[in-house]
Each structure stands twice: as structure tokens, then as C-alpha cells.
Amino acid sequence: MVKKCIYCMCEISDESVIDFCDKCGKNVWGENMFKAIVKNMETARDNGDLCHMNNTCDISGEKAIR
């Protein structure tokens, strides 16, 4: 499955912590805010604070025990 920008539908990296491309992100929020958003999201991912709804974590954000 290919991840796509929610605004322009161009392909983006599956590793991306955001669901939009750099160009659209900068157009929507401006360059400085966009950089801050990406930095904060990457930090949250690295700290394990992001949880996508799947079977690896529950709704509270805690890791599910398998």
C-alpha cells in the first residue's frame, strides 16, 4: 500500500509521520510551522507517543499485550 498526500495525492514515504507532502505542508502552514510540526511528530514517534489504531495498541495508547 502506498501512502499518499491528503491534499494533492502525490506519493509520500511510508516512514513519514505526517499524511501530506512537504510542498502541501509548507503551503498550508508556512515553512517555519511546518518544520515545527514535523519535528514534534518525529520526536513523538521516536518516544513511542504516536499510536495508529491497529492491533498493536489499545485506544488509550498503551501497547497491547499479545
A tleap script that builds the chain and sets N, CA, C and O, in Angstrom:
source leaprc.protein.ff14SB
mol = sequence {
  NMET VAL LYS LYS CYS ILE TYR CYS MET CYS
  GLU ILE SER ASP GLU SER VAL ILE ASP PHE
  CYS ASP LYS CYS GLY LYS ASN VAL TRP GLY
  GLU ASN MET PHE LYS ALA ILE VAL LYS ASN
  MET GLU THR ALA ARG ASP ASN GLY ASP LEU
  CYS HIE MET ASN ASN THR CYS ASP ILE SER
  GLY GLU LYS ALA ILE CARG
}
set mol.1.N position { 0.841 -1.183 0.000 }
set mol.1.CA position { 0.000 0.000 0.000 }
set mol.1.C position { 0.887 1.247 0.000 }
set mol.1.O position { 1.832 1.350 0.782 }
set mol.2.N position { 0.580 2.155 -0.854 }
set mol.2.CA position { 1.358 3.383 -0.988 }
set mol.2.C position { 0.670 4.497 -0.202 }
set mol.2.O position { -0.542 4.686 -0.299 }
set mol.3.N position { 1.462 5.224 0.572 }
set mol.3.CA position { 0.926 6.355 1.334 }
set mol.3.C position { 0.882 7.567 0.410 }
set mol.3.O position { 1.824 7.818 -0.343 }
set mol.4.N position { -0.239 8.331 0.472 }
set mol.4.CA position { -0.405 9.489 -0.407 }
set mol.4.C position { -0.749 10.727 0.398 }
set mol.4.O position { -1.358 10.643 1.465 }
set mol.5.N position { -0.355 11.870 -0.121 }
set mol.5.CA position { -0.653 13.168 0.476 }
set mol.5.C position { -2.170 13.368 0.501 }
set mol.5.O position { -2.850 13.125 -0.496 }
set mol.6.N position { -2.696 13.815 1.651 }
set mol.6.CA position { -4.140 14.018 1.765 }
set mol.6.C position { -4.628 15.214 0.958 }
set mol.6.O position { -5.831 15.352 0.735 }
set mol.7.N position { -3.722 16.078 0.517 }
set mol.7.CA position { -4.104 17.263 -0.245 }
set mol.7.C position { -3.961 17.062 -1.749 }
set mol.7.O position { -4.913 17.296 -2.495 }
set mol.8.N position { -2.785 16.632 -2.205 }
set mol.8.CA position { -2.549 16.556 -3.653 }
set mol.8.C position { -2.457 15.126 -4.178 }
set mol.8.O position { -2.349 14.915 -5.386 }
set mol.9.N position { -2.499 14.141 -3.274 }
set mol.9.CA position { -2.470 12.720 -3.615 }
set mol.9.C position { -1.146 12.222 -4.211 }
set mol.9.O position { -1.098 11.122 -4.761 }
set mol.10.N position { -0.073 13.018 -4.109 }
set mol.10.CA position { 1.221 12.516 -4.571 }
set mol.10.C position { 1.737 11.478 -3.566 }
set mol.10.O position { 1.340 11.493 -2.401 }
set mol.11.N position { 2.607 10.591 -4.007 }
set mol.11.CA position { 3.152 9.567 -3.123 }
set mol.11.C position { 4.087 10.201 -2.104 }
set mol.11.O position { 4.865 11.099 -2.423 }
set mol.12.N position { 3.993 9.711 -0.864 }
set mol.12.CA position { 4.913 10.133 0.189 }
set mol.12.C position { 5.475 8.886 0.853 }
set mol.12.O position { 4.906 7.800 0.741 }
set mol.13.N position { 6.578 9.048 1.534 }
set mol.13.CA position { 7.252 7.928 2.175 }
set mol.13.C position { 6.372 7.287 3.236 }
set mol.13.O position { 5.690 7.982 3.990 }
set mol.14.N position { 6.387 5.965 3.294 }
set mol.14.CA position { 5.667 5.258 4.346 }
set mol.14.C position { 6.247 5.585 5.725 }
set mol.14.O position { 5.577 5.394 6.740 }
set mol.15.N position { 7.469 6.068 5.764 }
set mol.15.CA position { 8.128 6.440 7.014 }
set mol.15.C position { 7.676 7.802 7.526 }
set mol.15.O position { 7.975 8.158 8.666 }
set mol.16.N position { 6.971 8.558 6.719 }
set mol.16.CA position { 6.551 9.904 7.085 }
set mol.16.C position { 5.584 9.878 8.263 }
set mol.16.O position { 4.666 9.058 8.304 }
set mol.17.N position { 5.795 10.781 9.225 }
set mol.17.CA position { 4.916 10.872 10.394 }
set mol.17.C position { 3.689 11.721 10.110 }
set mol.17.O position { 2.781 11.795 10.938 }
set mol.18.N position { 3.653 12.348 8.971 }
set mol.18.CA position { 2.537 13.193 8.570 }
set mol.18.C position { 1.915 12.620 7.301 }
set mol.18.O position { 2.564 11.866 6.576 }
set mol.19.N position { 0.688 12.968 7.035 }
set mol.19.CA position { -0.018 12.417 5.885 }
set mol.19.C position { -0.134 13.403 4.737 }
set mol.19.O position { -1.111 13.384 3.987 }
set mol.20.N position { 0.859 14.262 4.601 }
set mol.20.CA position { 0.889 15.211 3.495 }
set mol.20.C position { 2.331 15.438 3.088 }
set mol.20.O position { 3.253 15.212 3.871 }
set mol.21.N position { 2.518 15.889 1.848 }
set mol.21.CA position { 3.864 16.106 1.315 }
set mol.21.C position { 4.440 17.432 1.824 }
set mol.21.O position { 3.713 18.278 2.344 }
set mol.22.N position { 5.730 17.592 1.669 }
set mol.22.CA position { 6.401 18.817 2.116 }
set mol.22.C position { 5.815 20.056 1.444 }
set mol.22.O position { 5.577 21.070 2.099 }
set mol.23.N position { 5.586 19.969 0.145 }
set mol.23.CA position { 5.067 21.122 -0.594 }
set mol.23.C position { 3.713 21.567 -0.039 }
set mol.23.O position { 3.507 22.753 0.218 }
set mol.24.N position { 2.799 20.630 0.143 }
set mol.24.CA position { 1.474 20.983 0.670 }
set mol.24.C position { 1.558 21.446 2.117 }
set mol.24.O position { 0.863 22.383 2.510 }
set mol.25.N position { 2.398 20.801 2.907 }
set mol.25.CA position { 2.560 21.205 4.303 }
set mol.25.C position { 3.040 22.635 4.420 }
set mol.25.O position { 2.545 23.395 5.252 }
set mol.26.N position { 3.998 23.004 3.596 }
set mol.26.CA position { 4.516 24.383 3.614 }
set mol.26.C position { 3.475 25.367 3.098 }
set mol.26.O position { 3.385 26.490 3.594 }
set mol.27.N position { 2.683 24.956 2.102 }
set mol.27.CA position { 1.626 25.835 1.579 }
set mol.27.C position { 0.528 26.072 2.605 }
set mol.27.O position { -0.027 27.168 2.680 }
set mol.28.N position { 0.211 25.052 3.394 }
set mol.28.CA position { -0.872 25.161 4.373 }
set mol.28.C position { -0.420 25.927 5.618 }
set mol.28.O position { -1.115 26.841 6.061 }
set mol.29.N position { 0.735 25.567 6.188 }
set mol.29.CA position { 1.154 26.134 7.469 }
set mol.29.C position { 2.310 27.123 7.392 }
set mol.29.O position { 2.605 27.793 8.381 }
set mol.30.N position { 2.961 27.228 6.261 }
set mol.30.CA position { 4.169 28.046 6.158 }
set mol.30.C position { 5.375 27.219 6.574 }
set mol.30.O position { 5.247 26.234 7.301 }
set mol.31.N position { 6.540 27.628 6.109 }
set mol.31.CA position { 7.736 26.811 6.294 }
set mol.31.C position { 8.107 26.599 7.764 }
set mol.31.O position { 8.397 25.471 8.163 }
set mol.32.N position { 8.104 27.652 8.570 }
set mol.32.CA position { 8.522 27.501 9.967 }
set mol.32.C position { 7.579 26.613 10.768 }
set mol.32.O position { 8.035 25.741 11.507 }
set mol.33.N position { 6.283 26.818 10.633 }
set mol.33.CA position { 5.319 25.985 11.359 }
set mol.33.C position { 5.376 24.551 10.866 }
set mol.33.O position { 5.299 23.616 11.663 }
set mol.34.N position { 5.510 24.370 9.557 }
set mol.34.CA position { 5.611 23.023 9.001 }
set mol.34.C position { 6.800 22.285 9.603 }
set mol.34.O position { 6.672 21.132 10.013 }
set mol.35.N position { 7.950 22.940 9.659 }
set mol.35.CA position { 9.146 22.314 10.242 }
set mol.35.C position { 8.906 21.950 11.704 }
set mol.35.O position { 9.323 20.881 12.151 }
set mol.36.N position { 8.239 22.824 12.451 }
set mol.36.CA position { 7.945 22.553 13.860 }
set mol.36.C position { 7.007 21.356 14.005 }
set mol.36.O position { 7.200 20.518 14.886 }
set mol.37.N position { 6.000 21.277 13.149 }
set mol.37.CA position { 5.055 20.154 13.191 }
set mol.37.C position { 5.782 18.846 12.934 }
set mol.37.O position { 5.612 17.880 13.678 }
set mol.38.N position { 6.589 18.810 11.888 }
set mol.38.CA position { 7.318 17.591 11.533 }
set mol.38.C position { 8.272 17.209 12.659 }
set mol.38.O position { 8.336 16.040 13.041 }
set mol.39.N position { 9.006 18.167 13.192 }
set mol.39.CA position { 9.955 17.883 14.266 }
set mol.39.C position { 9.237 17.301 15.485 }
set mol.39.O position { 9.688 16.305 16.052 }
set mol.40.N position { 8.120 17.918 15.889 }
set mol.40.CA position { 7.378 17.435 17.054 }
set mol.40.C position { 6.780 16.054 16.816 }
set mol.40.O position { 6.774 15.221 17.722 }
set mol.41.N position { 6.279 15.799 15.611 }
set mol.41.CA position { 5.718 14.488 15.291 }
set mol.41.C position { 6.805 13.410 15.266 }
set mol.41.O position { 6.577 12.288 15.720 }
set mol.42.N position { 7.984 13.748 14.736 }
set mol.42.CA position { 9.085 12.775 14.716 }
set mol.42.C position { 9.566 12.474 16.133 }
set mol.42.O position { 9.881 11.327 16.452 }
set mol.43.N position { 9.623 13.495 16.980 }
set mol.43.CA position { 10.006 13.289 18.379 }
set mol.43.C position { 8.985 12.396 19.081 }
set mol.43.O position { 9.359 11.483 19.818 }
set mol.44.N position { 7.702 12.657 18.854 }
set mol.44.CA position { 6.647 11.836 19.454 }
set mol.44.C position { 6.757 10.390 18.983 }
set mol.44.O position { 6.610 9.466 19.783 }
set mol.45.N position { 7.014 10.187 17.694 }
set mol.45.CA position { 7.178 8.827 17.162 }
set mol.45.C position { 8.355 8.137 17.818 }
set mol.45.O position { 8.250 6.985 18.238 }
set mol.46.N position { 9.486 8.843 17.908 }
set mol.46.CA position { 10.685 8.259 18.497 }
set mol.46.C position { 10.499 7.916 19.972 }
set mol.46.O position { 11.111 6.976 20.478 }
set mol.47.N position { 9.649 8.684 20.661 }
set mol.47.CA position { 9.362 8.429 22.075 }
set mol.47.C position { 8.273 7.389 22.268 }
set mol.47.O position { 7.984 6.999 23.399 }
set mol.48.N position { 7.663 6.931 21.173 }
set mol.48.CA position { 6.593 5.949 21.254 }
set mol.48.C position { 5.260 6.551 21.637 }
set mol.48.O position { 4.364 5.843 22.095 }
set mol.49.N position { 5.121 7.862 21.453 }
set mol.49.CA position { 3.887 8.538 21.845 }
set mol.49.C position { 2.822 8.551 20.757 }
set mol.49.O position { 1.698 8.983 21.015 }
set mol.50.N position { 3.137 8.094 19.560 }
set mol.50.CA position { 2.144 8.039 18.482 }
set mol.50.C position { 1.555 6.643 18.437 }
set mol.50.O position { 2.279 5.656 18.565 }
set mol.51.N position { 0.276 6.557 18.259 }
set mol.51.CA position { -0.382 5.257 18.173 }
set mol.51.C position { -1.404 5.305 17.058 }
set mol.51.O position { -2.372 6.062 17.129 }
set mol.52.N position { -1.198 4.512 16.044 }
set mol.52.CA position { -2.191 4.386 14.985 }
set mol.52.C position { -3.132 3.274 15.404 }
set mol.52.O position { -2.702 2.287 16.000 }
set mol.53.N position { -4.376 3.420 15.106 }
set mol.53.CA position { -5.361 2.423 15.517 }
set mol.53.C position { -5.130 1.121 14.759 }
set mol.53.O position { -5.530 0.974 13.604 }
set mol.54.N position { -4.485 0.195 15.425 }
set mol.54.CA position { -4.285 -1.139 14.882 }
set mol.54.C position { -4.222 -2.111 16.046 }
set mol.54.O position { -4.551 -1.732 17.170 }
set mol.55.N position { -3.823 -3.317 15.824 }
set mol.55.CA position { -3.829 -4.301 16.892 }
set mol.55.C position { -2.573 -4.290 17.763 }
set mol.55.O position { -2.386 -5.204 18.566 }
set mol.56.N position { -1.715 -3.293 17.630 }
set mol.56.CA position { -0.520 -3.236 18.459 }
set mol.56.C position { -0.685 -2.313 19.651 }
set mol.56.O position { 0.182 -2.280 20.524 }
set mol.57.N position { -1.781 -1.560 19.709 }
set mol.57.CA position { -2.037 -0.720 20.876 }
set mol.57.C position { -3.536 -0.536 21.042 }
set mol.57.O position { -4.300 -0.630 20.081 }
set mol.58.N position { -3.942 -0.273 22.274 }
set mol.58.CA position { -5.365 -0.084 22.511 }
set mol.58.C position { -5.722 1.387 22.401 }
set mol.58.O position { -4.854 2.211 22.112 }
set mol.59.N position { -6.965 1.729 22.623 }
set mol.59.CA position { -7.450 3.094 22.420 }
set mol.59.C position { -6.803 4.096 23.360 }
set mol.59.O position { -6.763 5.286 23.049 }
set mol.60.N position { -6.292 3.645 24.507 }
set mol.60.CA position { -5.657 4.559 25.449 }
set mol.60.C position { -4.216 4.876 25.061 }
set mol.60.O position { -3.567 5.709 25.693 }
set mol.61.N position { -3.719 4.207 24.020 }
set mol.61.CA position { -2.355 4.460 23.584 }
set mol.61.C position { -1.339 3.506 24.196 }
set mol.61.O position { -0.154 3.568 23.868 }
set mol.62.N position { -1.796 2.618 25.090 }
set mol.62.CA position { -0.901 1.635 25.695 }
set mol.62.C position { -0.677 0.496 24.727 }
set mol.62.O position { -1.568 0.131 23.961 }
set mol.63.N position { 0.520 -0.065 24.765 }
set mol.63.CA position { 0.813 -1.210 23.931 }
set mol.63.C position { -0.040 -2.399 24.361 }
set mol.63.O position { -0.168 -2.674 25.554 }
set mol.64.N position { -0.607 -3.088 23.417 }
set mol.64.CA position { -1.417 -4.256 23.717 }
set mol.64.C position { -0.499 -5.440 24.039 }
set mol.64.O position { 0.576 -5.579 23.456 }
set mol.65.N position { -0.918 -6.255 24.936 }
set mol.65.CA position { -0.174 -7.454 25.289 }
set mol.65.C position { -0.674 -8.574 24.397 }
set mol.65.O position { -1.877 -8.809 24.290 }
set mol.66.N position { 0.245 -9.252 23.767 }
set mol.66.CA position { -0.129 -10.329 22.850 }
set mol.66.C position { 0.146 -11.653 23.487 }
set mol.66.O position { -0.100 -12.694 22.877 }
savepdb mol mol.pdb
quit
